[in-house]
Amino acid sequence: MVVGAGRIGASIAKLLHNTGDYSVTIADRDPHALERIPSSMRVARLEADSAPENLASELRAFSANGQRAAVISATSFDVTRYVAFAALEAGISYFDLTEDVETTRHVHAIAARAAQGQIFMPQCGLAPGFIGILAASMVGSFDRVDALRMRVGALPEYPHNHLMYHLTWSTDGMINEYCKPCDVIHRGRRQEVLALDGLERFAIDGVEYEAFNTSGGLGTLCETLEGKVNELNYKTVRYPGHHYLMDFLINGLRMGDSLETQRQLGGIFDRAIPMTLQDVVLILCAASGWRKGLYTEETNARKIYHQQVGGEHWSAIQLSTAAAACVAIDLHFHGRLGVTQGFVRQEDVALDSFLANRFGRYYSLDAEHTRQVIA
């Protein structure tokens, strides 16, 4: 079951359904959202209440046919924790896409009560998600790691407004990660820093970018790598000029002070800034450390472009997020995650297993619309 009939939820459902290996149900409390699912997608639709007790009942019925079942939350971060609790009560495995740190901590606590064969795997998207898998693989290539820097951006291919940005993802999710504290490891110590701080500029393939702290992109890496690295941080990539205006809105006008004002800002964005399917996802991970006594740095950078999928035009962020979630689900059902009970971190997934998966191929440098870039 996919909870959330938005663009990403529908994309996950389509990728899974098109394999012929999965029976998929899309659930949403908004009947209009379900009506927007194309009739050509032969998946079940369920109008479901997000209250934990009601959703748990639906999930029990969903899994009562004796087949293995799982649920993925593709809904807003403030509802996701209820889906996780419902999954626990129903006895089925759980996945989500959240970048919200508090939600992940909540899921972690719920996972301690998981039954045998039941896993809870949050953050199954791009960042957090694939970027953590990539970073963990790079750590393993060093004798000892000093610094690990992760940079990710979902960017319009043709920016032309004041923000140098078009909506490619959840507005609420974007504003949330611009406002919440950010985990880092600095000088060997785990700590929190402010979102929108740490502004830096760099160029890739001759294009200038800026990057700054945002919340949630590290996933659980701070916990996993504490005491093992000297520096660890994650920053969101944007075109120059974006940071100044967002800092003015969120901090200068104090629209980040409360959930109410954040939602007001989100409403302004939804009315004033158009969405685009013509985007590019930039992924960069740089690791430095020691190999055979030599201090060395290695950078892995790639771009994923918007493309045709199943006869439809998909944005790069739509495809990269949905594909990463499907990799996690597919590895679980094929017994290749290596964890069969409780909480599963993204860094528990081997990069080779991810890229070899039928959904992970969209991230591969051999893919038609993915290419390595020069950092």
C-alpha positions as CSV (number, residue, x, y, z in Angstrom):
1,M,0.0,0.0,0.0
2,V,1.2,3.5,-0.9
3,V,-0.2,6.1,1.5
4,G,-0.4,9.4,-0.4
5,A,-1.7,9.9,-3.9
6,G,0.5,12.8,-4.8
7,R,3.0,12.9,-7.6
8,I,5.7,10.8,-5.8
9,G,3.2,8.3,-4.3
10,A,1.6,7.8,-7.7
11,S,5.1,7.3,-9.3
12,I,6.1,4.7,-6.7
13,A,2.8,2.9,-7.4
14,K,3.4,2.9,-11.1
15,L,7.0,1.7,-11.0
16,L,6.0,-1.2,-8.7
17,H,2.9,-2.1,-10.6
18,N,4.6,-2.1,-14.0
19,T,7.0,-4.9,-12.9
20,G,4.0,-7.3,-12.7
21,D,5.4,-8.5,-9.4
22,Y,3.4,-6.3,-7.0
23,S,-0.3,-5.8,-6.3
24,V,-0.5,-2.1,-5.4
25,T,-3.1,-0.1,-3.5
26,I,-2.9,3.7,-3.3
27,A,-4.6,5.2,-0.2
28,D,-5.4,8.9,0.4
29,R,-7.9,10.7,2.6
30,D,-8.6,13.1,-0.3
31,P,-10.9,11.5,-2.9
32,H,-9.9,14.2,-5.5
33,A,-6.3,13.1,-5.2
34,L,-7.3,9.5,-5.9
35,E,-9.4,10.7,-8.9
36,R,-6.2,12.2,-10.4
37,I,-4.6,8.8,-10.7
38,P,-4.8,7.9,-14.4
39,S,-7.3,5.2,-15.2
40,S,-4.6,3.5,-17.2
41,M,-2.9,2.6,-13.9
42,R,-4.7,-0.5,-13.0
43,V,-4.1,-0.2,-9.2
44,A,-6.6,-0.3,-6.4
45,R,-7.7,3.0,-4.9
46,L,-8.7,3.5,-1.2
47,E,-10.1,6.5,0.5
48,A,-8.6,6.1,3.9
49,D,-8.5,8.1,7.2
50,S,-5.0,8.8,8.4
51,A,-6.0,8.3,12.1
52,P,-3.7,5.4,13.3
53,E,-6.5,3.1,14.5
54,N,-8.5,3.5,11.3
55,L,-5.4,3.1,9.0
56,A,-4.2,0.1,11.1
57,S,-7.6,-1.6,10.4
58,E,-7.2,-1.0,6.7
59,L,-3.7,-2.3,6.7
60,R,-4.8,-5.5,8.5
61,A,-7.4,-6.1,5.9
62,F,-4.9,-5.3,3.2
63,S,-2.5,-8.0,4.4
64,A,-5.2,-10.6,5.4
65,N,-4.9,-12.5,2.1
66,G,-1.8,-14.3,3.3
67,Q,0.6,-12.6,0.9
68,R,3.6,-10.6,2.2
69,A,2.6,-6.9,2.6
70,A,4.2,-3.6,3.3
71,V,3.2,0.1,3.4
72,I,5.2,3.1,2.3
73,S,4.3,6.6,3.5
74,A,4.5,9.1,0.6
75,T,2.4,11.7,2.5
76,S,3.4,14.8,4.4
77,F,6.0,14.5,7.2
78,D,3.4,15.5,9.9
79,V,1.2,12.4,9.0
80,T,4.0,9.9,8.4
81,R,4.5,8.9,12.1
82,Y,0.8,7.8,12.2
83,V,1.4,5.6,9.3
84,A,4.3,4.0,11.0
85,F,2.3,3.3,14.1
86,A,-0.5,1.8,12.0
87,A,2.0,-0.5,10.3
88,L,3.3,-1.7,13.7
89,E,-0.3,-2.5,14.8
90,A,-1.0,-4.2,11.6
91,G,2.2,-6.3,11.7
92,I,3.5,-5.3,8.3
93,S,6.8,-3.7,7.2
94,Y,7.1,0.1,6.8
95,F,9.0,2.5,4.5
96,D,8.8,6.3,4.1
97,L,10.4,9.3,2.3
98,T,10.7,11.7,5.2
99,E,13.5,14.2,5.7
100,D,12.1,15.2,9.1
101,V,14.5,14.3,11.9
102,E,11.9,14.1,14.6
103,T,9.7,11.8,12.5
104,T,12.6,9.5,12.0
105,R,13.4,9.3,15.7
106,H,9.7,8.5,16.3
107,V,9.9,5.7,13.7
108,H,13.1,4.4,15.3
109,A,11.3,4.1,18.7
110,I,8.4,2.3,17.1
111,A,10.8,-0.1,15.3
112,A,12.0,-1.4,18.7
113,R,8.6,-3.2,19.0
114,A,8.7,-4.8,15.5
115,A,7.8,-8.5,15.1
116,Q,10.0,-11.0,13.4
117,G,10.2,-10.3,9.7
118,Q,8.8,-6.7,10.2
119,I,11.2,-3.9,9.4
120,F,10.9,-0.1,9.6
121,M,13.0,1.7,7.0
122,P,12.5,5.5,6.8
123,Q,14.2,8.1,4.6
124,C,14.0,5.9,1.4
125,G,14.4,8.8,-1.1
126,L,17.2,10.8,-2.6
127,A,18.4,12.8,0.4
128,P,18.1,11.3,2.8
129,G,18.3,8.0,1.0
130,F,20.6,7.4,-1.9
131,I,23.1,10.0,-0.8
132,G,23.6,8.1,2.5
133,I,24.2,4.9,0.7
134,L,26.7,6.6,-1.6
135,A,28.5,8.2,1.3
136,A,28.8,5.0,3.3
137,S,30.3,3.2,0.3
138,M,32.9,5.9,0.0
139,V,33.8,5.6,3.7
140,G,34.4,2.0,3.2
141,S,37.1,2.7,0.6
142,F,39.4,4.5,3.1
143,D,41.6,3.1,5.8
144,R,40.5,6.1,7.9
145,V,38.1,8.9,7.0
146,D,38.7,12.5,7.9
147,A,35.8,14.4,6.3
148,L,32.7,13.5,4.4
149,R,30.7,16.3,2.6
150,M,27.4,15.6,0.9
151,R,25.7,18.0,-1.5
152,V,22.4,17.5,-3.3
153,G,20.0,19.7,-5.2
154,A,16.9,19.3,-7.3
155,L,17.1,22.3,-9.6
156,P,15.1,23.7,-12.5
157,E,17.0,23.2,-15.8
158,Y,16.0,26.7,-17.0
159,P,15.8,29.0,-13.9
160,H,14.5,32.5,-14.7
161,N,12.7,34.0,-11.6
162,H,14.1,35.9,-8.6
163,L,14.5,32.8,-6.5
164,M,16.2,31.0,-9.3
165,Y,14.0,28.1,-8.4
166,H,10.8,26.3,-9.5
167,L,8.9,23.8,-7.4
168,T,10.1,20.3,-8.0
169,W,9.2,18.7,-4.7
170,S,6.9,19.1,-1.6
171,T,6.7,22.8,-0.7
172,D,6.0,21.9,3.0
173,G,9.0,19.5,3.0
174,M,11.3,22.1,1.5
175,I,10.4,24.8,4.0
176,N,10.6,22.4,6.9
177,E,14.2,21.5,5.9
178,Y,15.1,25.2,5.6
179,C,13.8,25.8,9.2
180,K,14.8,22.8,11.4
181,P,18.2,22.4,13.1
182,C,20.8,20.4,11.1
183,D,22.9,17.5,12.5
184,V,26.6,17.6,11.7
185,I,29.9,16.2,13.1
186,H,32.4,18.9,13.6
187,R,35.9,18.3,15.0
188,G,34.8,14.8,15.9
189,R,31.8,15.9,17.9
190,R,28.1,15.5,16.9
191,Q,26.2,18.8,17.2
192,E,23.4,20.9,15.7
193,V,23.8,23.9,13.5
194,L,21.3,26.3,12.0
195,A,19.6,25.7,8.7
196,L,20.6,28.2,6.0
197,D,24.0,28.7,7.6
198,G,27.3,27.5,6.2
199,L,26.8,29.2,2.8
200,E,29.4,28.1,0.2
201,R,29.8,28.5,-3.6
202,F,31.4,26.2,-6.1
203,A,31.2,25.3,-9.8
204,I,30.5,22.0,-11.6
205,D,30.9,21.7,-15.4
206,G,31.3,25.4,-15.6
207,V,28.0,26.1,-13.8
208,E,28.0,28.1,-10.5
209,Y,26.1,26.9,-7.5
210,E,25.6,27.7,-3.9
211,A,25.0,25.3,-1.0
212,F,23.9,25.8,2.6
213,N,22.8,23.7,5.6
214,T,19.4,22.1,5.5
215,S,17.8,19.6,7.9
216,G,17.5,15.9,7.5
217,G,19.7,15.2,4.5
218,L,22.2,13.2,6.5
219,G,19.6,10.7,7.6
220,T,21.1,8.6,10.3
221,L,24.8,9.0,9.3
222,C,25.6,11.2,12.2
223,E,24.6,8.4,14.6
224,T,26.4,5.7,12.5
225,L,29.7,7.7,12.0
226,E,30.0,9.4,15.3
227,G,33.5,8.8,16.6
228,K,34.6,7.6,13.1
229,V,35.0,10.9,11.2
230,N,36.3,14.3,12.0
231,E,33.8,16.3,9.8
232,L,30.5,15.3,8.4
233,N,27.9,17.6,6.9
234,Y,25.1,17.9,4.3
235,K,24.0,20.9,2.3
236,T,21.3,21.6,-0.3
237,V,22.5,22.9,-3.7
238,R,20.8,25.9,-5.4
239,Y,21.6,28.5,-8.0
240,P,23.3,31.7,-6.7
241,G,20.9,34.2,-5.2
242,H,18.3,31.7,-3.8
243,H,19.8,31.6,-0.4
244,Y,19.7,35.4,0.2
245,L,16.0,35.6,-0.5
246,M,15.1,32.5,1.5
247,D,17.1,33.8,4.4
248,F,15.3,37.1,4.1
249,L,11.9,35.4,4.2
250,I,12.5,32.8,6.9
251,N,14.8,34.7,9.2
252,G,14.5,38.4,8.2
253,L,10.7,38.4,8.1
254,R,10.6,35.6,10.7
255,M,8.3,33.4,8.6
256,G,10.1,30.4,9.9
257,D,9.2,31.1,13.5
258,S,6.1,28.9,13.7
259,L,4.4,26.1,11.8
260,E,1.6,28.6,11.0
261,T,3.9,31.1,9.4
262,Q,5.8,28.3,7.6
263,R,2.5,27.1,6.1
264,Q,1.7,30.7,5.1
265,L,5.0,30.9,3.3
266,G,4.3,27.5,1.6
267,G,0.9,28.9,0.4
268,I,2.7,31.9,-1.1
269,F,5.1,29.6,-2.9
270,D,2.3,27.4,-4.2
271,R,0.5,30.4,-5.6
272,A,3.5,32.3,-7.1
273,I,6.1,29.7,-8.1
274,P,5.2,27.3,-10.9
275,M,6.2,23.6,-10.8
276,T,8.4,22.2,-13.5
277,L,9.1,18.8,-15.0
278,Q,12.3,20.1,-16.7
279,D,14.7,19.7,-13.9
280,V,18.1,18.1,-13.0
281,V,19.1,16.4,-9.8
282,L,22.7,17.1,-8.8
283,I,24.4,14.6,-6.4
284,L,27.9,15.1,-5.0
285,C,29.8,13.4,-2.3
286,A,33.4,14.2,-1.4
287,A,35.4,12.1,1.1
288,S,38.9,12.7,2.3
289,G,41.0,10.5,4.5
290,W,44.0,8.1,4.6
291,R,44.8,5.3,2.2
292,K,48.0,3.4,2.8
293,G,49.4,6.3,4.7
294,L,48.5,9.0,2.1
295,Y,46.0,11.7,2.7
296,T,43.6,11.5,-0.2
297,E,40.3,12.9,-1.5
298,E,37.7,11.3,-3.7
299,T,34.6,12.9,-5.2
300,N,31.6,11.1,-6.7
301,A,29.3,13.5,-8.6
302,R,26.5,12.8,-11.0
303,K,23.4,14.5,-12.6
304,I,20.1,12.8,-13.3
305,Y,17.8,14.6,-15.8
306,H,14.1,14.6,-16.5
307,Q,13.1,11.9,-18.9
308,Q,10.3,9.6,-20.3
309,V,9.2,6.8,-18.1
310,G,6.5,4.4,-19.3
311,G,5.3,6.9,-21.9
312,E,5.1,9.8,-19.5
313,H,7.4,12.7,-18.9
314,W,8.8,12.5,-15.3
315,S,10.9,15.1,-13.5
316,A,14.3,14.1,-12.3
317,I,13.3,14.5,-8.6
318,Q,10.1,12.5,-9.2
319,L,12.0,9.7,-10.7
320,S,15.0,9.7,-8.4
321,T,12.8,9.8,-5.3
322,A,10.4,7.1,-6.5
323,A,13.1,4.8,-7.8
324,A,15.1,4.9,-4.6
325,A,12.0,4.0,-2.6
326,C,11.2,1.1,-4.9
327,V,14.8,-0.2,-4.5
328,A,14.3,-0.4,-0.7
329,I,11.0,-2.2,-1.1
330,D,12.3,-4.6,-3.8
331,L,15.4,-5.5,-1.8
332,H,13.3,-6.2,1.2
333,F,10.9,-8.5,-0.6
334,H,13.7,-10.3,-2.2
335,G,15.5,-10.8,1.1
336,R,18.6,-8.7,0.1
337,L,18.6,-6.0,2.7
338,G,20.4,-8.1,5.3
339,V,18.1,-6.9,8.1
340,T,14.9,-8.9,8.8
341,Q,13.6,-7.2,11.9
342,G,13.4,-3.7,13.4
343,F,15.0,-0.4,12.2
344,V,16.9,-0.3,8.9
345,R,19.3,2.5,8.1
346,Q,19.9,3.6,4.5
347,E,23.6,3.0,5.0
348,D,22.8,-0.6,5.7
349,V,22.3,-1.0,1.9
350,A,25.3,-1.8,-0.2
351,L,25.8,0.6,-3.1
352,D,26.4,-2.2,-5.6
353,S,23.1,-3.9,-4.5
354,F,21.3,-0.6,-5.0
355,L,22.7,0.2,-8.4
356,A,22.2,-3.4,-9.6
357,N,18.5,-3.4,-8.7
358,R,16.0,-2.9,-11.5
359,F,14.9,0.4,-10.0
360,G,18.4,1.6,-9.0
361,R,19.5,1.5,-12.7
362,Y,18.2,5.1,-13.0
363,Y,21.1,6.2,-10.8
364,S,23.7,4.3,-12.7
365,L,26.3,6.2,-14.6
366,D,25.5,3.9,-17.5
367,A,21.9,5.1,-17.6
368,E,20.9,7.2,-20.7
369,H,19.8,10.3,-18.7
370,T,22.4,10.1,-15.9
371,R,26.0,11.3,-16.3
372,Q,29.1,11.8,-14.3
373,V,30.2,15.4,-13.9
374,I,33.5,17.2,-13.2
375,A,33.6,18.7,-9.8
